[in-house]
Amino acid sequence: MKEGVHPEYRDVVFQDLQTGNKFITRSTLNSRETIEIDGKTYPLFKCDVTSESHPFYTGAQTRIVETGRVEKFRARFARTGAKTSA
């Protein structure tokens, strides 16, 4: 590889702001913030959402009940449907 062409690939700490969980992985990410873990200083990147807090991965995803929506639709337009057919 040519020198000075590729970004620095190093360990970086990612912190989930919703849960407070931190994990170390390798990245080329640049950050002004740092954090010390086990006596070593790492660049810190704060994430709003990770797989630890995203509803899709945690199972807390809300499901829309289709039958309830259909019943609301029928109830709302049953009144107006009778008026137009008369």
N, C-alpha and C positions, 0 to 999 in steps of 0.2 A: 504494500500500500504506500502511496505517496504521503510524505510528511506534510502536515498543515492543511490537508484537504478535508479529512474526516472529522466530525465533531467528537468531543471527548465522551467516551462511553464509560459510565461509572455507576456506583451504587447511589440510589436516591430514595429518600423516605417519602411515601405518600400517606397523607393523613385524611381520613374521612371526617368531615366536620360534623356530621349528624351523629355518628356513633363514637367518635374519638379514637377508633382503631387506627393503628399505624402498621405499615408493612414496608419492607425494604425490597427493592427490585433494581435491576440495572436499567439505565436510561441515559439519553443524551440531553435531557431537560436541564435548562439553566434556571436557577432560582437565587434570589437574594437572601432568602431566609435559610437558616441552618438549624439543625437540632443535634444534640449529643445523645447517642444511645450506646451503652456499654463502653464508654470512654472514647468512642470514635465520633467525629463530627461528619454529618451528612447534609447535603442540600435537602430542603423540605419543600414539598409541593402539597398544598391543601386542596382537596377535592370536595366538591359539594355532594356528589353522589358516587358511591362505589357499589360493588356487588354485595357488600355487607349491609347497605342501607336501602338499595333500590327495591321498590315493591315487587317487581317481577321476580327477583331472586330470593326475596325473603318470604314470599308466599302471602304477603299482606295485600296483594292486588285486589281491588274491589271489582266484582263482577256485576254486570248489569243484568237483571233478571228480565229476559225478553217477554215472558208472559205478562208481567206487570206493565210493561210498556204497551203491549198490544191492548190490554184491557183498558188502560187509560185512554188510548186512542179511540177505541170503540165507544167508551162512555162519553167522550168529548164530542164526537161526531155523530152519535146516535141521535142527539137532540137536533142538530142542524140537518141531518139526513132526512128526518121525518118532515121537516118544513119544506125542503126542496121538492120532495116527491108529491106533495099535496097540491 
